[in-house]
Structures are given as structure tokens and as C-alpha cells.
């Protein structure tokens, strides 16, 4: 579907507003899930790892029906809005958790977050397919670079304000968390409103026969298969340490809610500064080439974190790692869009997200297993090694793509 320049600019504006509301909602909720689970609900390390990985199981179960439904939609806007509504309603349920007196309340929270990913999967898939249709390929690097910069700035400000407010409360006080979840729900409603403000033309479904998300045709498209192998390994290495960072900061470094917020702000501040740079580099070099350096940069984060428990030091390390996080967010998503066929993009995205859900379930479990079986240092070092190996894979991918382009060029010259 081709949109006029005016419609594209309108949709870009609404996308930024929608993203701003979403960012605030997530900054007020997701950033504090693990701290809430540990400080208020008394969650164990294993339960903390499940908060990161258990939603992936639900995501896998939801991916096939989600892809089937999204592929059949003439308009994705309303479906995305309904998915947002049902996802954010779970935040209201979390407000009442501290009132429940039960020894199993931490497990209830883990299950609640997992089930929330059911409509969340529908929301993410429909939004990715929706925005992929609205934003022309030639504008993606520039637009998503600008969008991510603005949203990260908003998220940083929201996190900083929350951190300052949380400083006034004792870490065992449930009230500030309840207020956070309530306000997050309200911003979720703004998120819904702005998604409905997008302009979308109906798709003629008779013109396109969509592949199943598990069709063998998807794996016959070499650019996608090559990207898939490298991206899944990278995400495994990346997500292995997600729970470890939180456990290290809270249990080992004994960071308060205020300092956890500052670590997030530090990371986000670096992302704001670096997004424009990554967008420029993406237009100058191939996404695959950039992913090599991103993987190497991301490899430094785990090992740098365990060198000290000093809060100022951790603040600086989070600022440094944020530079590569921004590159990961921007380049990976653009690489996925580049590696897919436009007519079947929803099926490719669904397939990628389904396989990514498997990785998202396994990786944190592996990280916590290494922590419990050996030590925090050992688990972090393994994550660093794996992230470095992901850079090697992306290097092989870049080389093969270069060779393939050279071969296509030679064949074109012969045919002429």
C-alpha cells in the first residue's frame, strides 16, 4: 500500500505520540516489576528469572493465532488498539496484589505477567505489521532513529521522576508501586487513543495469499534464514544476562529503587545521544556490518558490571552499554524488515517472534542456572563470550551477503 507524503508524515507524528504514551506506561511498570517482586512479594531468584522468561511460553502459544488473525485483517489499526486495551488492563490487577495475603503471591504475580503476554503478543505483532505497512522502506532508518531518540528521552525523564519520588518511600512500602501501575494504565489508554489516530487504507486481501508463519517457504528465502540464525543466537547471548543484571544490582550491590532508576536513566541518556549516530551509520553502511560492532560492544556489558558494586561505577557502565543498546533496538528491527518479503511480512515477523519467544524463555533460565550452579561472575563471563561469538556470526553473514551481491552482479553483466 502506497501512502501520500502527507499521510506518511501524519502517521509518523501519531506513531511518536503513541510510542510516547507506551514508553511512559512501560517505564512506570516494567522497569519496576522485578524490584516489586523482590522487595514487596519476596520473590526468589528462580521466580525472578521466570518473570523474564515465562511470558515467552504464552507468547509462543499466541503467535500462530495472532499471525492468522493479523493476516486476515483488512485494517490492523483497531485490532492493535483492542490488543493494547486488554494488555494494559492487567496493570490494574497488579494494583491490588499487595492486598492479597498469601504465601504464593509471588507465583501469582509471575503467572499474571505471563498471561499478560497473551494480548501483548497480539499487540506487538499487529503493531509491527501495521507500522511496517505505513512507513516506506526508504524512511525507516531516519524515522525510527528519530522516534527511538524521542521515546528514550521521554522514558528517561519518566524514570528519573519516578526514581526521585520513590526515594521518599521505604523499599518495603507497596503504595508507590501500586500508584505506578495505576498511572501506567492511564497512559496505556493514551497509547490506545493515538494508535486510533493513524490513517490506514484497507488492504485488498484477495490480491495476496499469505504464507503460514510456519510455512517452509519462509525458510527458502535465504536473506531471512541467514538473518534468523544470527539474530536468534545474538538474542540468546543478550537475554541470558537480563535477569542477572537485576539480581546483581538488587541482591549483590544492594541498589535501592532510586539507584535502579538512575541506572536505567543512565542507559537511556546514552541511547538518546547515540540514536542519531546509529541512524546515520545505517544509511552509510549495511545493517549487518553494524551488527558486528553492536555484538562486540554488547559483549562488554556483563563483564564490566561485575567489576564493582559501586553505584557511581555502575551508573557509568550503564551509560556506556546504552550506546550499543540503542544500536541493537534500531538495527535489529530494521534488519528484520530488510530480510523479509513485503507481501508476506506479517508471516515472517510472526515466525521470528515465535522463535524469539523460545529463546526468551530458555536464555534467562540458562543465565540463572549458571548463577545458582557456579557464580554470578561465571554466568556473566559466559554471557560476554556468547555475545562476542554473535559478532563473529554477523561477520560471516556480512561476508556471505557481499559474495552473493558480487555473484548477482556478474550474472547480470553476462545476461546483458
Backbone torsions as a table, in degrees:
resi	resn	phi	psi	omega
1	UNK	NA	127.5	-179.6
2	UNK	-102.5	126.4	-179.7
3	UNK	-106.9	151.0	177.2
4	UNK	-67.9	161.8	179.7
5	UNK	-60.2	-38.5	179.7
6	UNK	-63.2	-43.2	179.4
7	UNK	-67.1	-38.3	178.9
8	UNK	-62.4	-45.5	179.7
9	UNK	-64.7	-38.8	177.3
10	UNK	-62.3	-46.6	-178.8
11	UNK	-65.9	-35.5	177.2
12	UNK	-64.1	-40.8	179.1
13	UNK	-64.1	-45.7	-180.0
14	UNK	-67.8	-32.9	178.9
15	UNK	-65.2	-38.8	178.1
16	UNK	-66.6	-42.0	178.4
17	UNK	-65.6	-42.9	176.8
18	UNK	-61.5	-44.2	179.8
19	UNK	-65.4	-34.4	178.9
20	UNK	-63.6	-45.5	178.9
21	UNK	-64.2	-41.3	178.9
22	UNK	-63.6	-43.1	-179.1
23	UNK	-61.1	-42.5	178.5
24	UNK	-65.3	-42.9	179.1
25	UNK	-59.5	-44.1	-179.5
26	UNK	-71.6	-37.2	179.6
27	UNK	-64.3	-31.8	-179.1
28	UNK	-86.5	-10.4	-176.5
29	UNK	-122.6	-69.4	-174.3
30	UNK	-56.4	-37.1	-178.7
31	UNK	-62.4	-20.8	-174.2
32	UNK	-117.3	7.5	179.4
33	UNK	-59.1	-49.4	-175.2
34	UNK	-69.7	-41.0	177.9
35	UNK	-63.5	-41.2	176.8
36	UNK	-61.6	-42.9	-178.8
37	UNK	-64.7	-40.9	-177.5
38	UNK	-77.5	-51.1	-172.4
39	UNK	-76.2	-36.0	-174.3
40	UNK	-101.4	-41.3	-174.3
41	UNK	-99.2	-8.5	177.6
42	UNK	69.7	38.3	-178.2
43	UNK	-69.7	147.2	176.8
44	UNK	-85.7	172.5	177.0
45	UNK	-59.8	-39.1	-179.9
46	UNK	-64.6	-42.4	178.4
47	UNK	-66.6	-35.2	175.9
48	UNK	-61.7	-42.0	178.7
49	UNK	-65.2	-34.3	179.2
50	UNK	-69.6	-29.5	176.0
51	UNK	-60.4	-33.9	179.1
52	UNK	-82.8	-32.0	-169.9
53	UNK	-108.9	-30.9	-175.7
54	UNK	-60.6	-36.9	177.5
55	UNK	-58.7	-23.1	-179.4
56	UNK	-66.2	-33.9	178.0
57	UNK	-63.2	-45.1	177.2
58	UNK	-63.9	-39.1	178.6
59	UNK	-60.8	-40.9	178.8
60	UNK	-63.1	-43.0	-180.0
61	UNK	-65.5	-32.6	-176.4
62	UNK	-85.1	-18.5	-170.7
63	UNK	-63.5	-44.3	-177.9
64	UNK	-64.1	-53.1	177.3
65	UNK	-62.4	-33.2	178.7
66	UNK	-63.5	-46.3	179.9
67	UNK	-64.3	-40.6	179.7
68	UNK	-61.0	-44.7	-178.5
69	UNK	-67.9	-47.1	-177.3
70	UNK	-62.6	-38.0	178.5
71	UNK	-64.7	-25.2	-177.5
72	UNK	-93.0	-0.3	-176.2
73	UNK	-85.1	131.7	172.1
74	UNK	-78.5	-29.4	175.6
75	UNK	-132.3	129.8	-178.2
76	UNK	-95.9	-12.8	-172.8
77	UNK	-61.3	-53.7	-176.1
78	UNK	-66.6	-38.3	179.4
79	UNK	-63.1	-41.0	177.3
80	UNK	-62.3	-41.0	-179.8
81	UNK	-63.6	-44.8	178.7
82	UNK	-62.7	-38.0	179.5
83	UNK	-64.4	-39.0	176.8
84	UNK	-61.5	-45.5	-178.2
85	UNK	-57.6	-51.8	-176.7
86	UNK	-67.8	-30.2	177.9
87	UNK	-69.4	-46.7	-176.7
88	UNK	-72.6	-20.1	177.8
89	UNK	-61.7	-26.6	179.7
90	UNK	-65.1	-26.6	177.9
91	UNK	-63.8	-33.3	176.9
92	UNK	-64.8	-38.9	178.6
93	UNK	-63.0	-35.7	-178.5
94	UNK	-67.2	-25.3	178.9
95	UNK	-59.1	-32.5	-173.4
96	UNK	-94.3	-3.4	-177.4
97	UNK	-58.1	-43.5	-178.4
98	UNK	-62.2	-17.7	180.0
99	UNK	-80.6	-13.7	-178.2
100	UNK	-86.5	121.0	180.0
101	UNK	-95.8	101.0	-178.7
102	UNK	-156.1	145.5	176.9
103	UNK	-71.9	-13.7	-176.4
104	UNK	-106.8	18.1	-174.8
105	UNK	-64.3	-32.3	178.4
106	UNK	-65.6	-39.0	177.1
107	UNK	-66.2	-37.4	177.9
108	UNK	-61.9	-39.1	178.6
109	UNK	-65.6	-42.7	178.4
110	UNK	-59.8	-44.8	-179.4
111	UNK	-67.2	-39.2	179.5
112	UNK	-61.0	-44.5	178.3
113	UNK	-64.2	-38.4	179.5
114	UNK	-63.4	-47.8	-178.8
115	UNK	-65.9	-31.6	178.2
116	UNK	-59.3	-24.8	-179.3
117	UNK	-76.3	-8.4	175.7
118	UNK	-65.3	-60.8	174.3
119	UNK	-68.7	-25.4	178.1
120	UNK	-63.4	-35.7	177.4
121	UNK	-66.6	-44.0	176.1
122	UNK	-59.9	-42.1	-178.7
123	UNK	-63.5	-49.1	-176.6
124	UNK	-65.3	-44.4	-178.4
125	UNK	-65.8	-46.1	-178.3
126	UNK	-66.2	-37.6	178.7
127	UNK	-66.2	-43.2	-179.8
128	UNK	-62.0	-44.2	177.8
129	UNK	-68.2	-38.4	-179.8
130	UNK	-62.1	-52.4	-176.8
131	UNK	-72.2	-29.6	176.7
132	UNK	-64.7	-31.3	177.7
133	UNK	-76.8	-33.4	-172.4
134	UNK	-82.5	-31.2	-175.5
135	UNK	-102.1	118.0	179.8
136	UNK	-60.0	149.4	-176.4
137	UNK	-57.0	-37.9	-176.2
138	UNK	-71.2	-13.1	-179.6
139	UNK	-105.1	-4.9	-170.6
140	UNK	-63.8	-49.2	-177.3
141	UNK	-58.8	-47.8	-178.8
142	UNK	-65.7	-48.6	-176.2
143	UNK	-66.0	-50.1	-177.6
144	UNK	-66.7	-29.6	174.2
145	UNK	-63.6	-46.6	178.4
146	UNK	-67.0	-43.3	-179.0
147	UNK	-61.5	-48.2	-179.1
148	UNK	-63.1	-35.0	178.5
149	UNK	-64.2	-47.6	-179.4
150	UNK	-63.7	-45.3	-176.9
151	UNK	-66.7	-36.8	178.8
152	UNK	-67.1	-38.1	176.6
153	UNK	-61.5	-45.0	179.2
154	UNK	-63.7	-43.2	178.6
155	UNK	-63.0	-37.8	179.5
156	UNK	-65.0	-44.9	179.6
157	UNK	-63.3	-43.8	179.7
158	UNK	-62.4	-43.5	-179.4
159	UNK	-65.6	-39.9	179.8
160	UNK	-64.8	-43.9	179.1
161	UNK	-62.2	-44.0	179.7
162	UNK	-63.7	-41.8	179.6
163	UNK	-60.1	-42.5	178.9
164	UNK	-65.9	-39.3	179.0
165	UNK	-69.0	-39.5	-179.0
166	UNK	-65.9	-23.6	-178.9
167	UNK	-63.1	-23.8	-177.4
168	UNK	-81.2	-8.7	-176.9
169	UNK	-114.0	150.9	174.4
170	UNK	-70.6	147.8	-175.1
171	UNK	-62.1	-20.9	-179.1
172	UNK	-93.4	3.3	-179.9
173	UNK	-84.2	121.7	-176.4
174	UNK	-80.1	-22.2	-174.1
175	UNK	-55.4	-47.8	-178.7
176	UNK	-61.0	-33.5	178.0
177	UNK	-68.8	-39.6	177.9
178	UNK	-62.5	-41.8	177.7
179	UNK	-64.7	-38.9	178.9
180	UNK	-60.9	-46.9	-178.4
181	UNK	-65.3	-35.6	179.0
182	UNK	-67.5	-47.5	179.1
183	UNK	-65.1	-36.4	177.9
184	UNK	-60.5	-40.4	177.4
185	UNK	-61.9	-41.8	-179.9
186	UNK	-61.1	-43.8	177.6
187	UNK	-68.5	-25.9	173.9
188	UNK	-62.9	-31.3	177.7
189	UNK	-72.3	-34.3	172.6
190	UNK	-65.4	-37.0	176.8
191	UNK	-58.8	-44.8	178.0
192	UNK	-62.0	-44.7	-177.7
193	UNK	-58.7	-46.1	-175.6
194	UNK	-75.0	-23.6	175.6
195	UNK	-69.2	-33.2	179.2
196	UNK	-73.6	-16.6	-179.8
197	UNK	-80.9	-9.3	178.0
198	UNK	-66.8	152.0	174.4
199	UNK	-99.9	125.4	-177.6
200	UNK	-137.4	133.7	176.4
201	UNK	-92.2	146.1	178.4
202	UNK	-66.3	141.7	177.9
203	UNK	-94.1	135.1	175.8
204	UNK	-81.3	99.9	-174.2
205	UNK	-67.1	-19.7	-179.1
206	UNK	-72.1	-18.0	-178.2
207	UNK	-79.3	-21.2	-173.8
208	UNK	-130.2	130.0	174.6
209	UNK	-101.4	110.5	-172.6
210	UNK	-79.9	145.1	172.4
211	UNK	-75.2	154.9	168.3
212	UNK	-70.6	150.1	177.6
213	UNK	-60.6	-14.4	179.4
214	UNK	-116.9	19.4	179.5
215	UNK	-66.7	143.0	178.6
216	UNK	-66.7	-20.0	179.9
217	UNK	-63.7	-32.4	179.4
218	UNK	-62.2	-36.8	-176.9
219	UNK	-87.2	2.0	173.7
220	UNK	-95.1	-6.2	178.2
221	UNK	-93.1	103.0	-169.3
222	UNK	-59.1	-41.4	178.7
223	UNK	-57.0	-37.9	-179.3
224	UNK	-71.2	-43.9	-178.5
225	UNK	-61.8	-43.2	179.5
226	UNK	-62.4	-46.9	177.9
227	UNK	-61.7	-42.3	-175.6
228	UNK	-59.2	-47.7	-178.3
229	UNK	-59.6	-48.3	-177.5
230	UNK	-68.2	-43.3	-176.1
231	UNK	-67.2	-39.3	-179.6
232	UNK	-67.1	-40.4	178.1
233	UNK	-65.8	-42.2	178.6
234	UNK	-61.3	-44.2	-179.4
235	UNK	-65.8	-34.6	176.3
236	UNK	-61.9	-47.6	179.7
237	UNK	-64.8	-36.7	-178.8
238	UNK	-70.4	-50.8	-172.9
239	UNK	-77.8	-14.7	177.2
240	UNK	-57.1	-33.1	-174.2
241	UNK	-98.8	-1.1	-176.4
242	UNK	-55.8	-53.2	-180.0
243	UNK	-67.9	-32.9	-177.4
244	UNK	-62.7	-40.5	179.5
245	UNK	-59.3	-47.0	-178.9
246	UNK	-65.5	-43.8	179.3
247	UNK	-62.8	-42.0	-179.7
248	UNK	-62.6	-46.5	-177.0
249	UNK	-67.1	-39.4	-173.7
250	UNK	-87.7	-46.9	-174.6
251	UNK	-86.4	-36.8	-175.0
252	UNK	-95.3	-48.7	179.5
253	UNK	-83.3	-13.6	179.2
254	UNK	58.0	45.3	178.5
255	UNK	-74.6	139.8	175.8
256	UNK	-84.6	175.1	177.9
257	UNK	-58.9	-36.1	179.4
258	UNK	-62.7	-46.0	-178.7
259	UNK	-73.2	-34.2	174.4
260	UNK	-60.2	-40.3	176.9
261	UNK	-64.3	-42.1	-180.0
262	UNK	-64.8	-37.4	177.0
263	UNK	-61.7	-42.2	178.5
264	UNK	-65.8	-42.6	178.7
265	UNK	-61.7	-43.1	178.6
266	UNK	-58.4	-46.0	179.3
267	UNK	-63.1	-42.8	-178.3
268	UNK	-69.6	-36.8	178.3
269	UNK	-61.0	-42.0	177.4
270	UNK	-63.9	-38.8	178.8
271	UNK	-63.0	-41.3	180.0
272	UNK	-59.4	-45.1	-178.5
273	UNK	-66.1	-36.2	-170.1
274	UNK	-94.0	-17.7	-179.0
275	UNK	-54.7	-48.5	179.5
276	UNK	-59.9	-35.9	179.4
277	UNK	-65.4	-44.5	178.7
278	UNK	-64.5	-37.7	178.4
279	UNK	-62.8	-41.2	178.1
280	UNK	-66.0	-42.9	179.8
281	UNK	-64.8	-34.4	179.9
282	UNK	-66.6	-31.1	177.0
283	UNK	-79.6	-22.2	-178.0
284	UNK	-92.1	-38.6	-178.7
285	UNK	-119.7	169.7	178.0
286	UNK	-75.5	152.9	178.1
287	UNK	-59.6	-36.5	-178.8
288	UNK	-64.4	-41.1	178.0
289	UNK	-61.4	-41.0	-179.9
290	UNK	-67.2	-34.3	-179.2
291	UNK	-64.9	-25.6	176.3
292	UNK	-61.7	-50.8	-177.7
293	UNK	-71.6	-32.2	176.7
294	UNK	-62.9	-44.6	179.9
295	UNK	-61.5	-42.9	179.5
296	UNK	-64.6	-43.2	178.7
297	UNK	-64.2	-41.4	178.9
298	UNK	-65.7	-26.4	-179.1
299	UNK	-66.6	-23.3	-177.6
300	UNK	-77.2	-23.9	-172.4
301	UNK	-60.6	-50.3	-177.3
302	UNK	-60.9	-45.7	-175.4
303	UNK	-72.1	-32.1	177.7
304	UNK	-68.2	-35.4	-178.0
305	UNK	-63.7	-37.2	-172.6
306	UNK	-83.9	0.8	-178.9
307	UNK	-75.1	-20.7	-178.4
308	UNK	-161.1	152.7	174.7
309	UNK	-103.1	6.6	178.5
310	UNK	-65.4	128.1	-174.8
311	UNK	-62.9	-39.8	179.2
312	UNK	-63.9	-41.8	177.9
313	UNK	-61.5	-45.9	180.0
314	UNK	-64.4	-34.2	175.9
315	UNK	-60.6	-44.2	-179.1
316	UNK	-68.1	-42.3	179.5
317	UNK	-62.1	-41.1	178.3
318	UNK	-65.8	-34.4	176.0
319	UNK	-64.7	-43.6	179.8
320	UNK	-63.7	-45.2	-178.1
321	UNK	-68.9	-26.6	179.0
322	UNK	-60.8	-29.4	178.3
323	UNK	-58.8	-40.2	-178.3
324	UNK	-86.5	-25.3	175.3
325	UNK	-63.1	-42.6	179.1
326	UNK	-61.4	-40.6	177.3
327	UNK	-63.7	-39.8	179.6
328	UNK	-62.6	-48.3	-177.7
329	UNK	-60.7	-45.6	-175.9
330	UNK	-74.5	-51.6	-170.9
331	UNK	-73.0	-38.4	-179.8
332	UNK	-63.1	-45.2	-179.2
333	UNK	-65.5	-43.9	178.3
334	UNK	-64.8	-36.1	178.7
335	UNK	-65.5	-38.3	176.9
336	UNK	-62.0	-46.2	179.4
337	UNK	-63.5	-38.8	179.6
338	UNK	-67.3	-29.6	-173.8
339	UNK	-89.7	5.8	-177.3
340	UNK	-117.4	156.1	174.4
341	UNK	-83.5	133.4	-172.2
342	UNK	-59.6	-40.8	-176.4
343	UNK	-66.4	-21.4	-177.0
344	UNK	-123.7	27.0	-172.7
345	UNK	-59.7	-41.2	-178.8
346	UNK	-59.6	-40.3	179.8
347	UNK	-67.0	-40.2	177.1
348	UNK	-63.8	-45.8	-179.0
349	UNK	-62.8	-40.9	179.1
350	UNK	-64.6	-43.2	178.5
351	UNK	-61.2	-45.3	179.6
352	UNK	-63.1	-45.7	-179.3
353	UNK	-65.8	-34.6	177.5
354	UNK	-64.3	-49.3	179.0
355	UNK	-65.7	-34.6	177.6
356	UNK	-66.3	-31.7	177.7
357	UNK	-65.0	-37.1	176.8
358	UNK	-63.1	-45.1	178.4
359	UNK	-62.5	-42.6	-177.6
360	UNK	-65.5	-25.6	176.0
361	UNK	-80.0	-43.2	-174.0
362	UNK	-75.3	-44.7	-170.7
363	UNK	-57.0	-51.7	179.2
364	UNK	-62.1	-33.2	178.1
365	UNK	-64.9	-40.5	177.8
366	UNK	-64.1	-42.4	179.4
367	UNK	-60.3	-47.8	180.0
368	UNK	-69.5	-33.7	176.2
369	UNK	-61.3	-44.4	177.9
370	UNK	-64.5	-36.6	177.6
371	UNK	-64.1	-48.6	-177.0
372	UNK	-71.4	-34.4	-176.7
373	UNK	-81.8	-32.6	-176.7
374	UNK	-123.2	-89.8	-179.6
375	UNK	-164.6	168.2	176.6
376	UNK	-62.0	-43.6	-178.7
377	UNK	-60.3	-44.2	-179.1
378	UNK	-63.0	-45.0	-178.7
379	UNK	-62.5	-42.7	-179.4
380	UNK	-67.1	-39.7	179.7
381	UNK	-65.3	-40.3	177.2
382	UNK	-61.9	-41.3	177.8
383	UNK	-61.7	-41.5	177.9
384	UNK	-61.1	-44.5	-180.0
385	UNK	-62.6	-45.1	-178.6
386	UNK	-65.1	-39.5	178.3
387	UNK	-63.6	-38.3	176.6
388	UNK	-64.7	-39.6	178.3
389	UNK	-64.8	-31.8	176.3
390	UNK	-61.7	-36.8	176.4
391	UNK	-62.7	-37.3	176.7
392	UNK	-63.4	-43.1	178.8
393	UNK	-61.2	-44.0	178.6
394	UNK	-64.7	-31.9	176.0
395	UNK	-64.5	-42.9	177.0
396	UNK	-63.9	-40.7	178.3
397	UNK	-61.3	-44.4	179.5
398	UNK	-63.2	-40.4	179.7
399	UNK	-64.4	-44.8	-179.3
400	UNK	-65.9	-38.0	178.3
401	UNK	-65.6	-38.7	177.1
402	UNK	-63.7	-43.5	178.8
403	UNK	-63.3	-39.6	-179.5
404	UNK	-65.6	-41.3	178.9
405	UNK	-65.2	-39.3	178.8
406	UNK	-64.9	-39.1	178.4
407	UNK	-66.0	-42.7	178.3
408	UNK	-63.1	-37.3	179.7
409	UNK	-64.9	-43.0	179.7
410	UNK	-65.1	-40.8	179.6
411	UNK	-66.0	-37.1	177.5
412	UNK	-64.4	-39.1	-179.8
413	UNK	-67.1	-38.0	179.3
414	UNK	-66.0	-41.8	-178.5
415	UNK	-66.4	-26.5	178.6
416	UNK	-73.6	NA	NA
